[in-house]
Structure formats: structure tokens, C-alpha cells
Amino acid sequence: MFNAPDIITKINDIAQIYRINDLQIEELEAAIQSLDNNIFLDRMEEDIIVRWEDILAIIPLSTDTLKDRRARIKTKVIGQIPCTYRGVVNLISQLLGDTLSTLIIDTSAKNICVYLWKTHRNDGAIVEALCEDILPLDYTYSTEVNWNDHGFLSAYRHEELSMHTHEELRYF
């Protein structure tokens, strides 16, 4: 019960209100815990597992444990995720052309690094928005843009380069 002065808790109506509030708080905490468990495939409760099995048309075996049923659901769901290495590379190529330099996926750290080469100013933001939409929520991502450097620009004569500003040469 909520810590209240004795004089208040001796009033029957107020004591009853506190008991009802305490009960509602316990129910709310249990609902929050259940919701937290059911967000992740690895911790789903049985009623949510049954719902997923209905959605995915999975018929569980009578010998399946909850762990087996979760694994079967996870396998089917992961098979439907459009986020694959090739899929991400194709999406970036469709959006930006041949600006993708490297895509590194570290599954143990759940991190994806996208390295872009010679892009326009907003290409990094476009790739970040794409990553936000298509990558799994438990993965982090970063984008790095590799601009034109001295080695690349040394192939041109000074007269050619002097017609452009430094900012223009960055995206040359």
C-alpha cells in the first residue's frame, strides 16, 4: 500500500481506494512485463506463440517445447525479412547508382557500416534514412562518405581543377 499518514489510511473509503490502486499497479506491471516479453521472438509467451503460428500457418508437433515452437517461428520470420546483404546493396545502388564503396556487416556486434564513395551532399542522409527503414531494430548502423582526395585529383591538371571551388572538387 502507498505510504500515507495513518490518519488518512484509517478512513475506510481512502483505504479502499489505495487497495484498488495497488491492485491496478500490480496488473499494469504484469501487463508491461508481458508486453516486454512478447516483443522478442526468444521470450514470447505461449498465447503469442499460438497467434504467430496461426498467422504463419505453422502446425506445431505434439512433442514441441516452447523453445522449439519459438525456433520454428523465428526461422519462418527471418526467412521473410527483406534485409539481406544483397538486398541492401541493391537498394543503395538503385537509389544512388555506383556510390557504394563497401558494406560491412558485423553480426556479433549487430552493427552495419556503409561506406560511400564520391557522393553528393545528401547521399549520406538518404542512406541513413534507408537503413532506418529496412534494417532490424536491434542493429546499429553508420555511414561514412569517402570524398575525392589528393590521389584521385592528381590525375587532373591544375588548370582544370582551378576552374572549380574546393567544395565542387569534393563531389567532382
C-alpha atoms as one frame of an Amber mdcrd trajectory, in Angstrom:
protein
   0.000   0.000   0.000   1.065   3.537  -0.690   2.837   5.199   2.240   0.294
   7.607   3.608  -0.221   9.040   7.070  -2.142   6.764   9.439  -4.897   9.293
   9.857  -5.688   9.038   6.118  -5.433   5.255   5.855  -7.867   4.836   8.767
 -10.621   6.322   6.653 -12.284   3.306   5.050 -13.042   4.937   1.694  -9.494
   6.166   1.226  -8.015   2.814   2.346 -10.232   1.083  -0.234  -9.017   3.488
  -2.956  -5.400   2.704  -2.032  -6.081  -1.061  -2.217  -7.691  -0.665  -5.650
  -4.758   1.466  -6.856  -2.263  -1.092  -5.589  -4.108  -3.848  -7.443  -4.192
  -1.787 -10.637  -0.474  -1.048 -10.337   0.292  -4.774  -9.990  -1.864  -5.556
 -13.042  -0.175  -2.787 -15.021   3.306  -4.028 -14.096   2.343  -7.576 -15.135
   0.996  -6.258 -18.464   4.188  -4.294 -19.075   6.309  -7.372 -18.328   4.170
  -9.482 -20.655   4.436  -6.879 -23.416   8.194  -6.696 -22.949   8.479 -10.489
 -23.208   6.262 -10.696 -26.276   8.182  -8.105 -28.291  11.085 -10.504 -28.772
  10.748 -13.862 -30.516  13.065 -15.504 -27.992  10.863 -14.661 -24.992   7.321
 -14.928 -26.374   4.652 -16.357 -24.109   2.515 -19.269 -25.248  -0.585 -17.274
 -26.210   1.505 -15.082 -28.532   3.270 -18.160 -29.918  -0.147 -19.590 -30.811
  -1.074 -16.328 -32.541   2.180 -16.327 -34.557   1.652 -19.964 -35.518  -1.824
 -19.091 -36.798  -0.507 -16.119 -38.781   2.367 -18.095 -40.308   0.309 -21.291
 -40.819   2.650 -23.363 -38.653   1.270 -26.572 -37.201   3.237 -27.450 -34.045
   4.115 -31.029 -33.303   2.743 -32.541 -30.122   6.311 -33.113 -28.906   7.408
 -29.485 -29.446   8.531 -27.471 -26.463   8.021 -23.720 -26.303  11.649 -23.320
 -27.333  11.068 -25.497 -30.425   7.957 -23.549 -31.356   9.778 -20.236 -30.932
  12.623 -21.513 -33.133  10.191 -22.598 -35.848   8.512 -19.168 -35.812  11.865
 -17.391 -35.819  13.048 -19.428 -38.798   9.955 -18.570 -40.795  10.050 -14.877
 -39.876  13.763 -14.488 -40.593  13.230 -16.098 -43.980  10.789 -13.286 -44.814
  12.990 -10.384 -43.792  13.966  -8.469 -46.940  17.125  -7.165 -45.309  19.935
  -9.231 -46.755  23.403  -8.180 -47.770  22.485  -8.304 -51.448  19.163  -6.610
 -50.790  20.794  -3.647 -49.027  23.453  -3.325 -51.744  20.770  -3.413 -54.470
  18.620  -0.806 -52.706  21.576   1.565 -52.275  22.580   1.027 -55.907  19.035
   1.740 -57.073  18.896   4.912 -55.004  22.358   6.323 -55.630  23.979   4.462
 -58.503  27.522   3.177 -58.059  28.415   5.183 -54.982  28.589   2.226 -52.594
  32.192   1.510 -51.746  31.855  -1.091 -49.022  29.157  -2.604 -46.835  30.421
  -4.311 -43.689  28.050  -6.329 -41.521  29.267  -7.382 -38.074  26.622  -9.840
 -36.866  28.251 -10.428 -33.476  28.185  -6.705 -32.624  24.938  -6.194 -34.581
  26.459  -3.308 -36.484  26.427  -2.336 -40.153  28.866   0.152 -41.686  28.074
   1.664 -45.072  30.986   3.351 -46.858  30.045   5.575 -49.788  32.424   6.876
 -52.412  32.209  10.247 -54.190  28.640  11.077 -53.313  26.578  14.205 -53.357
  25.907  16.122 -50.183  22.686  14.404 -49.143  23.552  10.838 -50.104  24.689
  10.006 -46.576  21.344  11.181 -45.180  19.466   9.192 -47.831  21.352   6.016
 -46.933  20.767   6.631 -43.218  17.021   7.015 -43.833  17.047   3.812 -45.874
  18.915   1.963 -43.114  16.446   3.268 -40.544  13.578   1.807 -42.576  14.932
  -1.577 -43.628  17.465  -2.742 -41.045  16.442  -4.763 -37.989  15.785  -2.570
 -34.969  18.419  -4.257 -32.825  21.201  -3.347 -35.303  23.142  -0.116 -35.248
  24.426   1.426 -38.419  26.757   4.137 -39.556  27.520   5.745 -42.880  30.809
   7.233 -43.926  31.436   9.203 -47.064  34.828   8.966 -48.759  35.359  12.222
 -50.638  37.709  12.907 -53.524  41.213  13.081 -52.164  44.555  14.310 -53.474
  45.396  10.949 -55.011  42.236  10.961 -57.109  42.532  14.601 -58.151  46.236
  14.372 -59.052  45.201  12.827 -62.380  43.917  16.258 -63.463  45.973  19.311
 -64.393  45.959  22.362 -62.140  44.320  24.481 -64.864  41.374  22.076 -64.992
  40.971  21.998 -61.224  41.328  25.771 -60.780  38.021  26.305 -62.566  36.215
  24.700 -59.604  35.876  25.575 -55.940  37.138  23.250 -53.231  33.541  22.316
 -52.410  32.868  21.397 -56.039  36.010  19.307 -56.220  34.850  17.338 -53.240
  31.964  15.974 -55.333  33.837  16.039 -58.689
